């Protein structure tokens, strides 16, 4: 068995996604994922707490991308301008090369209610982290929560459009357009 090859979590993630897409999430075991890349089930559980987490590994990197955008926003920026900066930063996390992977991952999630719930939890955690970062900049509690929730909603809508078959625009371009629609609806500007 190949035990000490570098990139074990990434290899397990790729294998899991392929198996989930081909056979279904429920029908695939952690042991099968590990065996498909020449590892043991025990090795799988050294890297992931359960087979759901293979799909959500690296979530903190996305959160950090949003927070980096908050940190880069000018001190005098309004809450919505800070959210726009966070969105710009986060969309860089999804270059066009990731689109096929993201499409496959989302199709697996869409076919399983428990994974859909986990995805919603991920987005709620992202909104909470973004709201906390806004509060740390002195934004009031309700304004921080509202701005963060709006930002995550814009991200979610843009991401859904980005992974559609035939879509060729970058996530950044789509998010900019969706954010513009939000501003038009509210009569605001960034």
Backbone as a printed PyTorch tensor [residue, N CA C, xyz], in Angstrom:
tensor([[[  0.8250,  -1.1950,   0.0000],
         [  0.0000,   0.0000,   0.0000],
         [  0.8620,   1.2480,   0.0000]],

        [[  0.3900,   2.2800,  -0.6720],
         [  1.0880,   3.5620,  -0.7150],
         [  0.6940,   4.3340,   0.5320]],

        [[  1.6020,   4.4170,   1.4920],
         [  1.2470,   5.0330,   2.7630],
         [  1.8340,   6.4280,   2.9390]],

        [[  3.0290,   6.6700,   2.4600],
         [  3.7150,   7.9070,   2.8170],
         [  3.8060,   8.8990,   1.6770]],

        [[  3.0100,   8.7100,   0.6680],
         [  2.9910,   9.6610,  -0.4380],
         [  2.4190,  10.9890,   0.0540]],

        [[  3.0180,  12.1130,  -0.3420],
         [  2.5020,  13.4090,   0.1150],
         [  1.1050,  13.6930,  -0.4460]],

        [[  0.4160,  14.6090,   0.2130],
         [ -0.8960,  15.0280,  -0.2710],
         [ -2.0100,  14.0530,   0.0450]],

        [[ -1.8890,  13.3240,   1.1390],
         [ -2.8940,  12.3170,   1.4740],
         [ -4.3060,  12.8950,   1.5790]],

        [[ -4.5210,  14.0110,   2.2860],
         [ -5.9000,  14.5280,   2.3500],
         [ -6.4680,  14.8610,   0.9730]],

        [[ -5.6370,  15.4500,   0.1240],
         [ -6.1060,  15.8250,  -1.2130],
         [ -6.4270,  14.5870,  -2.0480]],

        [[ -5.5990,  13.5470,  -1.9340],
         [ -5.8720,  12.3080,  -2.6730],
         [ -7.1680,  11.6730,  -2.1870]],

        [[ -7.3850,  11.6790,  -0.8820],
         [ -8.6260,  11.1340,  -0.3350],
         [ -9.8280,  11.9550,  -0.7930]],

        [[ -9.6720,  13.2690,  -0.8400],
         [-10.7650,  14.1290,  -1.3060],
         [-11.1260,  13.8270,  -2.7590]],

        [[-10.1080,  13.7350,  -3.6140],
         [-10.3720,  13.4440,  -5.0330],
         [-11.0530,  12.0900,  -5.1920]],

        [[-10.5480,  11.1010,  -4.4860],
         [-11.1190,   9.7580,  -4.5920],
         [-12.5610,   9.7390,  -4.0860]],

        [[-12.7920,  10.3980,  -2.9660],
         [-14.1450,  10.4300,  -2.4140],
         [-15.1180,  11.0820,  -3.3790]],

        [[-14.7120,  12.2090,  -3.9420],
         [-15.5910,  12.9120,  -4.8690],
         [-15.9190,  12.0460,  -6.0810]],

        [[-14.9170,  11.3780,  -6.6090],
         [-15.1540,  10.4880,  -7.7590],
         [-16.1180,   9.3680,  -7.3880]],

        [[-15.9100,   8.7470,  -6.2330],
         [-16.7930,   7.6490,  -5.8070],
         [-18.2000,   8.1480,  -5.4960]],

        [[-18.3130,   9.2860,  -4.8160],
         [-19.6260,   9.8410,  -4.5070],
         [-20.3930,  10.1650,  -5.7870]],

        [[-19.6920,  10.7280,  -6.7540],
         [-20.3430,  11.0930,  -8.0180],
         [-20.7800,   9.8520,  -8.7890]],

        [[-19.9640,   8.8150,  -8.7640],
         [-20.2680,   7.6030,  -9.5360],
         [-21.2650,   6.6890,  -8.8370]],

        [[-21.1330,   6.5390,  -7.5270],
         [-21.9350,   5.5470,  -6.8090],
         [-22.9530,   6.1410,  -5.8550]],

        [[-22.7400,   7.3670,  -5.4500],
         [-23.5970,   8.0010,  -4.4600],
         [-22.9030,   8.1000,  -3.1180]],

        [[-23.2510,   9.1090,  -2.3620],
         [-22.6360,   9.3430,  -1.0550],
         [-22.9380,   8.2090,  -0.0910]],

        [[-24.2130,   7.8620,   0.0330],
         [-24.6200,   6.8320,   0.9920],
         [-24.0260,   5.4670,   0.6630]],

        [[-23.8300,   5.1960,  -0.6230],
         [-23.3610,   3.8880,  -1.0520],
         [-21.8440,   3.7260,  -0.9470]],

        [[-21.1390,   4.7860,  -0.6180],
         [-19.6760,   4.7620,  -0.5530],
         [-19.2240,   4.7710,   0.9030]],

        [[-18.2950,   3.8930,   1.2450],
         [-17.7750,   3.8460,   2.6100],
         [-16.4050,   4.5160,   2.6830]],

        [[-16.0350,   4.8870,   3.8860],
         [-14.7090,   5.4660,   4.1140],
         [-13.6240,   4.4580,   3.7430]],

        [[-13.8630,   3.1990,   4.0380],
         [-12.8860,   2.1560,   3.6980],
         [-12.6800,   2.0860,   2.1850]],

        [[-13.7570,   2.1980,   1.4170],
         [-13.6410,   2.1490,  -0.0420],
         [-12.8750,   3.3590,  -0.5800]],

        [[-13.1070,   4.4950,   0.0230],
         [-12.3780,   5.6990,  -0.3960],
         [-10.8830,   5.4890,  -0.1620]],

        [[-10.5420,   5.0600,   1.0390],
         [ -9.1360,   4.8450,   1.3710],
         [ -8.5090,   3.7790,   0.4800]],

        [[ -9.2060,   2.6810,   0.2850],
         [ -8.6680,   1.5960,  -0.5460],
         [ -8.4370,   2.0410,  -1.9780]],

        [[ -9.2640,   2.9470,  -2.4710],
         [ -9.1240,   3.3770,  -3.8640],
         [ -7.8220,   4.1320,  -4.1230]],

        [[ -7.2010,   4.6580,  -3.0720],
         [ -5.9070,   5.3360,  -3.2210],
         [ -4.7950,   4.5930,  -2.4850]],

        [[ -5.0550,   3.3270,  -2.1640],
         [ -4.0260,   2.4910,  -1.5650],
         [ -3.7550,   2.7650,  -0.0980]],

        [[ -4.7600,   3.2510,   0.6250],
         [ -4.5980,   3.5430,   2.0490],
         [ -5.5750,   2.7080,   2.8620]],

        [[ -5.4240,   2.7730,   4.1740],
         [ -6.3190,   2.0410,   5.0530],
         [ -7.4350,   2.9620,   5.5550]],

        [[ -8.4910,   2.3470,   6.0330],
         [ -9.5880,   3.1180,   6.6190],
         [ -9.0800,   3.9280,   7.8150]],

        [[ -8.1740,   3.3600,   8.5700],
         [ -7.6070,   4.0640,   9.7180],
         [ -6.9140,   5.3570,   9.2810]],

        [[ -6.1970,   5.3020,   8.1600],
         [ -5.5410,   6.4970,   7.6340],
         [ -6.5870,   7.5390,   7.2480]],

        [[ -7.6840,   7.0850,   6.6530],
         [ -8.7680,   8.0000,   6.3000],
         [ -9.2030,   8.7790,   7.5410]],

        [[ -9.4380,   8.0470,   8.6420],
         [ -9.9470,   8.6940,   9.8480],
         [ -8.8820,   9.4980,  10.6010]],

        [[ -7.6410,   9.3970,  10.2230],
         [ -6.6200,  10.2980,  10.7670],
         [ -6.7720,  11.6920,  10.1580]],

        [[ -7.3290,  11.7410,   8.9640],
         [ -7.4530,  13.0190,   8.2590],
         [ -8.8520,  13.6210,   8.3150]],

        [[ -9.8690,  12.7710,   8.4190],
         [-11.2530,  13.2450,   8.3800],
         [-12.0690,  12.5500,   9.4630]],

        [[-12.9230,  13.3040,  10.1300],
         [-13.7270,  12.7300,  11.2130],
         [-14.8180,  11.7950,  10.6980]],

        [[-15.3100,  12.0640,   9.4990],
         [-16.2930,  11.1780,   8.8750],
         [-16.2800,  11.4310,   7.3710]],

        [[-17.0550,  10.6540,   6.6490],
         [-16.9790,  10.7500,   5.1830],
         [-17.6100,  12.0260,   4.6380]],

        [[-18.4260,  12.7210,   5.4150],
         [-18.9580,  14.0300,   4.9860],
         [-17.8580,  15.0710,   4.9300]],

        [[-16.9640,  15.0110,   5.9180],
         [-15.9470,  16.0530,   6.0400],
         [-14.9760,  16.0850,   4.8700]],

        [[-14.9000,  15.0130,   4.1000],
         [-14.0450,  15.0130,   2.9130],
         [-14.5030,  16.1110,   1.9520]],

        [[-15.8080,  16.3350,   1.8980],
         [-16.3560,  17.3530,   0.9960],
         [-16.2250,  18.7720,   1.5460]],

        [[-15.9950,  18.8900,   2.8330],
         [-15.9820,  20.2140,   3.4690],
         [-14.6140,  20.5840,   4.0300]],

        [[-13.6280,  19.7530,   3.7870],
         [-12.2650,  20.0130,   4.2300],
         [-11.7610,  21.3020,   3.5730]],

        [[-11.1280,  22.1510,   4.3420],
         [-10.6040,  23.4000,   3.7970],
         [-11.5640,  24.5640,   3.9340]],

        [[-12.6730,  24.3630,   4.6180],
         [-13.6570,  25.4290,   4.8030],
         [-13.0180,  26.6600,   5.4400]],

        [[-12.0760,  26.4500,   6.3440],
         [-11.4400,  27.5770,   7.0100],
         [-10.6760,  28.4570,   6.0270]],

        [[-10.1900,  27.8610,   4.9380],
         [ -9.4890,  28.6500,   3.9240],
         [-10.4410,  29.6360,   3.2400]],

        [[-11.6760,  29.2060,   2.9970],
         [-12.6760,  30.1060,   2.4120],
         [-13.0270,  31.2150,   3.4000]],

        [[-13.2350,  30.8390,   4.6440],
         [-13.5240,  31.8500,   5.6700],
         [-12.3810,  32.8610,   5.7160]],

        [[-11.1460,  32.3710,   5.6900],
         [ -9.9910,  33.2640,   5.7470],
         [ -9.9340,  34.1950,   4.5400]],

        [[-10.3360,  33.6870,   3.3780],
         [-10.3540,  34.5430,   2.1880],
         [-11.3280,  35.7090,   2.3880]],

        [[-12.4950,  35.4390,   2.9600],
         [-13.4410,  36.5100,   3.2710],
         [-12.8300,  37.4870,   4.2840]],

        [[-12.2300,  36.9380,   5.3420],
         [-11.6670,  37.7930,   6.3890],
         [-10.4860,  38.6250,   5.8800]],

        [[ -9.7180,  38.0700,   4.9540],
         [ -8.6290,  38.8400,   4.3490],
         [ -9.1810,  40.0460,   3.5980]],

        [[-10.3200,  39.8520,   2.9390],
         [-10.9610,  40.9650,   2.2430],
         [-11.4390,  42.0370,   3.2040]],

        [[-11.9650,  41.6140,   4.3470],
         [-12.3900,  42.5670,   5.3780],
         [-11.1770,  43.3650,   5.8610]],

        [[-10.1000,  42.6760,   6.1280],
         [ -8.8910,  43.3410,   6.6320],
         [ -8.3060,  44.3140,   5.6100]],

        [[ -8.4710,  44.0100,   4.3220],
         [ -7.9130,  44.8620,   3.2710],
         [ -8.7760,  46.0840,   2.9670]],

        [[-10.0050,  46.0920,   3.4370],
         [-10.8990,  47.2240,   3.1590],
         [-10.3980,  48.4690,   3.8860]],

        [[-10.5420,  49.6280,   3.2510],
         [-10.1060,  50.8750,   3.9010],
         [-10.8320,  51.0860,   5.2350]],

        [[-10.1810,  51.7020,   6.2030],
         [-10.8040,  51.9130,   7.5190],
         [-12.1320,  52.6640,   7.4570]],

        [[-12.2770,  53.5860,   6.5240],
         [-13.5050,  54.3900,   6.4460],
         [-14.5990,  53.7360,   5.5940]],

        [[-14.3620,  52.5260,   5.1060],
         [-15.3490,  51.8620,   4.2440],
         [-16.6320,  51.5750,   5.0130]],

        [[-17.7500,  51.7100,   4.3230],
         [-19.0430,  51.3780,   4.9260],
         [-19.1370,  49.8570,   5.0610]],

        [[-20.0680,  49.3650,   5.8770],
         [-20.2150,  47.9070,   6.0160],
         [-20.4300,  47.2020,   4.6760]],

        [[-21.2260,  47.7850,   3.7940],
         [-21.4820,  47.1330,   2.5110],
         [-20.2370,  47.1780,   1.6240]],

        [[-19.4360,  48.2350,   1.7460],
         [-18.1730,  48.3000,   0.9990],
         [-17.1780,  47.2630,   1.5260]],

        [[-17.1940,  47.0290,   2.8170],
         [-16.3350,  45.9990,   3.4030],
         [-16.7560,  44.6250,   2.9000]],

        [[-18.0550,  44.3950,   2.8350],
         [-18.5630,  43.1180,   2.3170],
         [-18.1610,  42.9440,   0.8490]],

        [[-18.2190,  44.0250,   0.0760],
         [-17.7870,  43.9460,  -1.3240],
         [-16.3130,  43.5530,  -1.4060]],

        [[-15.4830,  44.1030,  -0.5260],
         [-14.0590,  43.7400,  -0.4980],
         [-13.8870,  42.2730,  -0.1120]],

        [[-14.6850,  41.8170,   0.8350],
         [-14.6220,  40.4120,   1.2500],
         [-15.0220,  39.4870,   0.1020]],

        [[-16.0500,  39.8670,  -0.6400],
         [-16.4790,  39.0610,  -1.7930],
         [-15.3940,  39.0020,  -2.8610]],

        [[-14.7640,  40.1280,  -3.1390],
         [-13.6750,  40.1470,  -4.1290],
         [-12.5600,  39.1970,  -3.7040]],

        [[-12.2200,  39.2320,  -2.4440],
         [-11.1630,  38.3720,  -1.9350],
         [-11.5670,  36.8960,  -2.0200]],

        [[-12.7910,  36.5910,  -1.6510],
         [-13.2540,  35.2000,  -1.6310],
         [-13.3750,  34.6070,  -3.0280]],

        [[-13.7580,  35.4200,  -3.9990],
         [-13.9140,  34.8680,  -5.3460],
         [-12.5710,  34.4390,  -5.9340]],

        [[-11.4830,  35.0300,  -5.4630],
         [-10.1530,  34.6190,  -5.9240],
         [ -9.8280,  33.1960,  -5.4780]],

        [[-10.5300,  32.7170,  -4.4680],
         [-10.3610,  31.3510,  -3.9550],
         [-10.8670,  30.3170,  -4.9630]],

        [[-11.6500,  30.7720,  -5.9530],
         [-12.2560,  29.8750,  -6.9330],
         [-11.8410,  30.2510,  -8.3480]],

        [[-10.6080,  29.9270,  -8.7270],
         [-10.2100,  30.1780, -10.1180],
         [-11.0080,  29.2650, -11.0510]],

        [[-11.0350,  29.5980, -12.3150],
         [-11.8220,  28.8240, -13.2780],
         [-11.4380,  27.3520, -13.3230]],

        [[-10.1810,  27.0280, -12.9910],
         [ -9.7600,  25.6200, -13.0020],
         [-10.5090,  24.7940, -11.9620]],

        [[-11.0510,  25.4260, -10.9330],
         [-11.7910,  24.7030,  -9.8840],
         [-13.2440,  24.4520, -10.2530]],

        [[-13.7030,  25.0340, -11.3310],
         [-15.1210,  24.9290, -11.6790],
         [-15.5780,  23.4760, -11.8610]],

        [[-14.8690,  22.6170, -12.6140],
         [-15.3430,  21.2270, -12.7530],
         [-15.4380,  20.5050, -11.4050]],

        [[-14.4490,  20.6950, -10.5560],
         [-14.4850,  20.0890,  -9.2230],
         [-15.6890,  20.6120,  -8.4400]],

        [[-15.8960,  21.9190,  -8.4800],
         [-17.0060,  22.5260,  -7.7360],
         [-18.3520,  22.0480,  -8.2600]],

        [[-18.4660,  21.8790,  -9.5620],
         [-19.7160,  21.3610, -10.1400],
         [-20.0020,  19.9580,  -9.6290]],

        [[-18.9880,  19.1110,  -9.6700],
         [-19.1670,  17.7300,  -9.2200],
         [-19.5030,  17.6970,  -7.7370]],

        [[-18.7640,  18.4530,  -6.9460],
         [-19.0110,  18.4940,  -5.5080],
         [-20.4420,  18.9340,  -5.2130]],

        [[-20.8810,  19.9870,  -5.8860],
         [-22.2360,  20.4810,  -5.6370],
         [-23.2860,  19.4720,  -6.0740]],

        [[-23.0450,  18.7460,  -7.1510],
         [-24.0190,  17.7330,  -7.5840],
         [-24.1440,  16.6200,  -6.5500]],

        [[-23.0360,  16.2610,  -5.9090],
         [-23.0810,  15.2580,  -4.8360],
         [-23.8820,  15.8070,  -3.6600]],

        [[-23.6150,  17.0320,  -3.2820],
         [-24.3260,  17.6590,  -2.1620],
         [-25.8180,  17.7690,  -2.4640]],

        [[-26.1590,  18.1640,  -3.6780],
         [-27.5690,  18.3510,  -4.0440],
         [-28.3760,  17.0560,  -3.9900]],

        [[-27.7110,  15.9170,  -4.0820],
         [-28.4220,  14.6320,  -4.0610],
         [-28.5730,  14.0560,  -2.6610]],

        [[-28.1060,  14.7570,  -1.6300],
         [-28.1370,  14.1920,  -0.2860],
         [-28.5700,  15.2430,   0.7320]],

        [[-29.7300,  15.0520,   1.3700],
         [-30.2240,  16.0460,   2.3350],
         [-29.2660,  16.3260,   3.4930]],

        [[-28.5680,  15.3200,   3.9920],
         [-27.6380,  15.5500,   5.0980],
         [-26.4680,  16.4280,   4.6520]],

        [[-26.0220,  16.2500,   3.4240],
         [-24.9450,  17.0960,   2.9010],
         [-25.4450,  18.5070,   2.6330]],

        [[-26.6830,  18.6330,   2.1920],
         [-27.2620,  19.9630,   1.9980],
         [-27.3110,  20.7100,   3.3270]],

        [[-27.6740,  19.9940,   4.3770],
         [-27.7180,  20.6050,   5.7000],
         [-26.3140,  21.0510,   6.1340]],

        [[-25.3280,  20.2140,   5.8830],
         [-23.9440,  20.5520,   6.2380],
         [-23.4700,  21.7700,   5.4420]],

        [[-23.8630,  21.8680,   4.1830],
         [-23.4980,  23.0220,   3.3540],
         [-24.1420,  24.3010,   3.9090]],

        [[-25.3820,  24.2080,   4.3340],
         [-26.0470,  25.3660,   4.9370],
         [-25.3470,  25.7840,   6.2260]],

        [[-24.9240,  24.8090,   6.9970],
         [-24.1810,  25.1030,   8.2290],
         [-22.8720,  25.8190,   7.9030]],

        [[-22.2000,  25.3740,   6.8410],
         [-20.9500,  26.0150,   6.4120],
         [-21.2040,  27.4830,   6.0780]],

        [[-22.2700,  27.7570,   5.3380],
         [-22.5760,  29.1380,   4.9650],
         [-22.9690,  29.9760,   6.1790]],

        [[-23.6930,  29.3760,   7.1240],
         [-24.0530,  30.0910,   8.3450],
         [-22.8110,  30.4240,   9.1600]],

        [[-21.8650,  29.5040,   9.2270],
         [-20.6090,  29.7520,   9.9390],
         [-19.8110,  30.8570,   9.2560]],

        [[-19.8380,  30.8670,   7.9440],
         [-19.1600,  31.9090,   7.1780],
         [-19.7820,  33.2710,   7.4790]],

        [[-21.1080,  33.3390,   7.4830],
         [-21.7890,  34.6060,   7.7830],
         [-21.4770,  35.0770,   9.2010]],

        [[-21.4190,  34.1460,  10.1510],
         [-21.1070,  34.5170,  11.5360],
         [-19.6870,  35.0740,  11.6400]],

        [[-18.7410,  34.4520,  10.9600],
         [-17.3530,  34.9380,  10.9970],
         [-17.2480,  36.3140,  10.3450]],

        [[-17.9570,  36.5040,   9.2490],
         [-17.9450,  37.7920,   8.5630],
         [-18.5780,  38.8730,   9.4390]],

        [[-19.6900,  38.5390,  10.0960],
         [-20.3460,  39.4950,  10.9960],
         [-19.4200,  39.8600,  12.1570]],

        [[-18.7300,  38.8750,  12.7120],
         [-17.7860,  39.1550,  13.8030],
         [-16.6810,  40.1120,  13.3460]],

        [[-16.1920,  39.8950,  12.1340],
         [-15.1420,  40.7660,  11.6030],
         [-15.6610,  42.1900,  11.4030]],

        [[-16.9090,  42.3220,  10.9890],
         [-17.5030,  43.6490,  10.8410],
         [-17.6790,  44.3160,  12.2040]],

        [[-18.1290,  43.5470,  13.1900],
         [-18.2730,  44.0990,  14.5390],
         [-16.9260,  44.5840,  15.0770]],

        [[-15.8770,  43.8390,  14.7810],
         [-14.5300,  44.2250,  15.2270],
         [-14.0910,  45.5420,  14.5940]],

        [[-14.6960,  45.8990,  13.4710],
         [-14.4120,  47.1920,  12.8160],
         [-15.3050,  48.3010,  13.3640]],

        [[-16.1600,  47.9770,  14.3300],
         [-17.0160,  48.9830,  14.9410],
         [-18.4180,  49.0600,  14.3700]],

        [[-18.7820,  48.1080,  13.5090],
         [-20.1220,  48.0950,  12.9300],
         [-21.0930,  47.5710,  13.9950]],

        [[-22.2600,  48.1800,  14.0850],
         [-23.2480,  47.7470,  15.0720],
         [-23.6520,  46.3010,  14.8350]],

        [[-24.1740,  45.6810,  15.8680],
         [-24.5250,  44.2600,  15.8120],
         [-25.4900,  43.9420,  14.6710]],

        [[-26.5810,  44.6760,  14.5960],
         [-27.5850,  44.3590,  13.5660],
         [-27.0660,  44.6730,  12.1660]],

        [[-26.3500,  45.7810,  12.0120],
         [-25.8060,  46.1270,  10.6930],
         [-24.7550,  45.1060,  10.2650]],

        [[-23.9360,  44.6470,  11.1940],
         [-22.9130,  43.6430,  10.8740],
         [-23.5710,  42.3370,  10.4410]],

        [[-24.5820,  41.9240,  11.1650],
         [-25.2800,  40.6720,  10.8340],
         [-25.9530,  40.7890,   9.4770]],

        [[-26.6430,  41.8820,   9.2500],
         [-27.3370,  42.0780,   7.9840],
         [-26.3610,  42.1290,   6.8100]],

        [[-25.3020,  42.8870,   6.9390],
         [-24.3200,  42.9940,   5.8560],
         [-23.6590,  41.6460,   5.5790]],

        [[-23.3190,  40.9220,   6.6350],
         [-22.6830,  39.6120,   6.4600],
         [-23.6260,  38.6290,   5.7790]],

        [[-24.8560,  38.5900,   6.2210],
         [-25.8400,  37.6740,   5.6140],
         [-26.0560,  38.0240,   4.1400]],

        [[-26.1300,  39.3050,   3.8370],
         [-26.2760,  39.7190,   2.4410],
         [-25.0660,  39.3000,   1.6150]],

        [[-23.8730,  39.4850,   2.1760],
         [-22.6620,  39.0910,   1.4640],
         [-22.6220,  37.6030,   1.1680]],

        [[-22.9930,  36.7900,   2.1370],
         [-22.9960,  35.3360,   1.9370],
         [-24.0880,  34.9440,   0.9470]],

        [[-25.2120,  35.6330,   0.9750],
         [-26.2730,  35.3640,  -0.0040],
         [-25.7980,  35.6930,  -1.4140]],

        [[-25.1460,  36.8300,  -1.5800],
         [-24.5920,  37.1970,  -2.8820],
         [-23.5970,  36.1310,  -3.3320]],

        [[-22.7290,  35.7130,  -2.4270],
         [-21.7560,  34.6760,  -2.7630],
         [-22.4570,  33.3890,  -3.2050]],

        [[-23.4680,  32.9780,  -2.4600],
         [-24.1860,  31.7440,  -2.7860],
         [-24.8660,  31.8060,  -4.1430]],

        [[-25.5060,  32.9140,  -4.4500],
         [-26.1680,  33.0830,  -5.7440],
         [-25.1350,  33.0820,  -6.8640]],

        [[-24.0440,  33.8130,  -6.6610],
         [-22.9920,  33.8770,  -7.6770],
         [-22.3580,  32.5010,  -7.8960]],

        [[-22.1090,  31.7810,  -6.8230],
         [-21.5010,  30.4530,  -6.9270],
         [-22.4100,  29.5040,  -7.7000]],

        [[-23.7050,  29.5470,  -7.4190],
         [-24.6670,  28.7000,  -8.1300],
         [-24.6530,  29.0100,  -9.6250]],

        [[-24.5810,  30.2730,  -9.9720],
         [-24.5030,  30.6340, -11.3880],
         [-23.1820,  30.1830, -11.9980]],

        [[-22.0900,  30.3220, -11.2510],
         [-20.7540,  29.9950, -11.7450],
         [-20.6240,  28.5100, -12.1010]],

        [[-21.2770,  27.6350, -11.3470],
         [-21.1280,  26.1960, -11.5990],
         [-22.1470,  25.6560, -12.6010]],

        [[-23.0360,  26.4870, -13.0990],
         [-23.9930,  26.0160, -14.1120],
         [-23.2570,  25.5640, -15.3650]],

        [[-23.7770,  24.5070, -15.9780],
         [-23.1980,  24.0300, -17.2340],
         [-23.2520,  25.1540, -18.2660]],

        [[-22.1800,  25.3140, -18.9830],
         [-22.1150,  26.3200, -20.0320],
         [-21.6760,  27.6940, -19.5630]],

        [[-21.6360,  27.9170, -18.2520],
         [-21.2110,  29.2240, -17.7250],
         [-19.7100,  29.3760, -17.9280]],

        [[-19.3080,  30.5350, -18.4390],
         [-17.8860,  30.7640, -18.6880],
         [-17.3390,  31.9920, -17.9740]],

        [[-18.2190,  32.8230, -17.4190],
         [-17.7400,  34.0090, -16.7010],
         [-17.0140,  33.5860, -15.4260]],

        [[-16.1090,  34.4240, -14.9710],
         [-15.4120,  34.1410, -13.7130],
         [-16.3760,  34.3440, -12.5440]],

        [[-16.0470,  33.7110, -11.4300],
         [-16.8650,  33.9070, -10.2330],
         [-16.8300,  35.3700,  -9.8130]],

        [[-15.6910,  36.0090,  -9.9580],
         [-15.5790,  37.4260,  -9.5950],
         [-16.5320,  38.2800, -10.4280]],

        [[-16.5970,  38.0290, -11.7280],
         [-17.4990,  38.7980, -12.5900],
         [-18.9620,  38.5560, -12.2180]],

        [[-19.2930,  37.3100, -11.9600],
         [-20.6760,  36.9920, -11.5920],
         [-21.0330,  37.6370, -10.2570]],

        [[-20.1350,  37.5200,  -9.2750],
         [-20.4030,  38.1070,  -7.9590],
         [-20.5520,  39.6180,  -8.0470]],

        [[-19.7530,  40.2540,  -8.8800],
         [-19.8710,  41.6970,  -9.0690],
         [-21.2520,  42.0450,  -9.6200]],

        [[-21.7210,  41.2560, -10.5800],
         [-23.0430,  41.4890, -11.1440],
         [-24.1590,  41.2780, -10.1360]],

        [[-24.0690,  40.2070,  -9.3610],
         [-25.0940,  39.9320,  -8.3430],
         [-25.0640,  41.0080,  -7.2700]],

        [[-23.8800,  41.4340,  -6.8820],
         [-23.7600,  42.5040,  -5.8860],
         [-24.3770,  43.7910,  -6.4280]],

        [[-24.1490,  44.0570,  -7.7030],
         [-24.7660,  45.2260,  -8.3390],
         [-26.2830,  45.1550,  -8.3060]],

        [[-26.8280,  43.9530,  -8.5310],
         [-28.2820,  43.7800,  -8.4520],
         [-28.7850,  44.0710,  -7.0370]],

        [[-28.0350,  43.6230,  -6.0360],
         [-28.4150,  43.8990,  -4.6520],
         [-28.4420,  45.4000,  -4.4040]],

        [[-27.4010,  46.0820,  -4.8460],
         [-27.3550,  47.5340,  -4.6440],
         [-28.4930,  48.2330,  -5.3720]],

        [[-28.8150,  47.7640,  -6.5790],
         [-29.9240,  48.3590,  -7.3180],
         [-31.2430,  48.1520,  -6.5850]],

        [[-31.4090,  46.9650,  -5.9930],
         [-32.6490,  46.6940,  -5.2480],
         [-32.7820,  47.5880,  -4.0230]],

        [[-31.6560,  47.8840,  -3.3800],
         [-31.7090,  48.6740,  -2.1650],
         [-31.5100,  50.1590,  -2.4040]],

        [[-31.1520,  50.5170,  -3.6570],
         [-30.9280,  51.9230,  -3.9700],
         [-29.5970,  52.4240,  -3.4620]],

        [[-28.6850,  51.4860,  -3.1160],
         [-27.3770,  51.8580,  -2.5810],
         [-26.3250,  51.9050,  -3.6510]],

        [[-25.1350,  52.2370,  -3.2270],
         [-23.9750,  52.2190,  -4.1400],
         [-22.7740,  51.7500,  -3.3380]],

        [[-21.7720,  51.2260,  -4.0630],
         [-20.5770,  50.7810,  -3.3420],
         [-19.4230,  51.6790,  -3.6280]]])
